[in-house]
Amino acid sequence: LWQNDLDVTFGGVLSAGFSAVIPEFDAIRAGHASVDTLPQNSAALVFWGYIFGGHQSDQVRIKITDPDGETVLAQNIDLTQTHAELFRAVGRRSPPNGWQAGQYIGVVSLIRNGETLGSLQQTVEIATP
């Protein structure tokens, strides 16, 4: 049983969520950083991902799409250090007339050498007043 090394890749996405602000790391760890709904007049739309086993030169890919499937924000973040756990967040300030009502989708992925180690999708509902 112990003669052969196991081929295990360490790293992935533990959780993800939406918020109106960049959350504190303690709130993410405790599971209190995400919301299910935001108002149309929310000052910002932030999507974050909680990741384990990130290596130097890994990439965190984050994308937010609106209710029409259009990309609100897509960003690739290169990790410059190895971390046992980390989070990354991206966001946009509200458009002048507020956010379009409906469901927004966020996807966060941890990528190493072109291979996706883990990915997680979450949604938030922008509610009309």
N, C-alpha and C positions, 0 to 999 in steps of 0.2 A: 504493500500500500504506500509506503513512504519512499520507495526507491526512485520514483519518477516525480519530477517537479510538475506541479499543476500549472496549466496555462490560464492564468487569471489576470484580467486587466482591471486594475483598481481605479475607479473614478466613475462619477455619474451625477445625476441630478436628483436631489432629495425632495425638493418642493419648489413651488413657484406661485406667484400670485400678483394681483393688481392692487394698487394703492393710489392715493392722491398725492403722496409725498414719498421720498426715498425713506424706507423704514429703517429703524435701528436693528442692528444685527441680533441683539437679544430678543427682540420681538419676532424676528424670523425664526430663530432657534426654538422659541417657545410656541410657535404656531399661531401667533396673533397678528401677523402683519398683512394678511390678505383680506380684501373685501369682496362681496358678491355683487354689489351695486355701487354706482357712483352717480351723482346728479349731473345733468347736462352742463351746469355752470361750474363744475369742478375745475379748479385752477390748473390742474395738470393730470395727466394720465401716465402712471408709472407701472412698469412691469419688471419684476425681479425674479432671479433664480438662485436657489440655495444649492450649492455644489459641494461634493466631497471628492478628495483625491485629485485636485487639479495640479497638473505638472507645468513647470516652466515650458513655454512654447505651445501649450494647449490653447485652444480657442473656444471662447464662449460665444455662441451665436444666439441672438435674441431678435425676435420679430413680433410686431403687433400689426394685426389687420382690423379694419373697421367692419361694420355690418354689411357693406357692399363687397367685401373681400379685397378692398384696396389696401395697400401697405401704408400704414401710418408711420412706421419706423422699423428699420432693419439695421442691425449693427453687429459687427464682428469685433470681439474684444480679445486681444492677445494677452495671455497671462505671462508675466515677466518673472514670477516666482512660483515655487511649488508650495501648495497649501493643503493641509489635511481637510479643511473646510473653508468655504468662502461664499460670498454672494456678489452678484453683479446686478445692477439695475439700470434701466434706460427709461426715458420718458420724454414727453412733449408737453409744452404749455398749451393751454386751451386756445382753440381758434377764436377769432373775434366774436363770432356768434354762438360760441359754446360748442359742445360735442354733439355729433349726430346721435340720436337715440338709437338703441339697439345693442346687439351683442358684439363685443370686441374679443378677439382671440389673441392670446400671447403664447409663443413657443420659445422655449430655451433649450439649447443643446450644448453638450460638452463634446468637443472634437479633438482627437489626438491623431496626428499623422494622417489626416484625411478620413479617419474612421469615427463615426458617431458612437461615443461610449454610453450616452444616455440622453434622453430628450423627454420633455414634459410640456403638456399643453394645458392652459387654464383659460377660463372666460370670465368676463365681467359684463354686467348689464348696465348700460347708460340709460337711466330712467328719466322720463319726462316729468316735469314738476307737477 
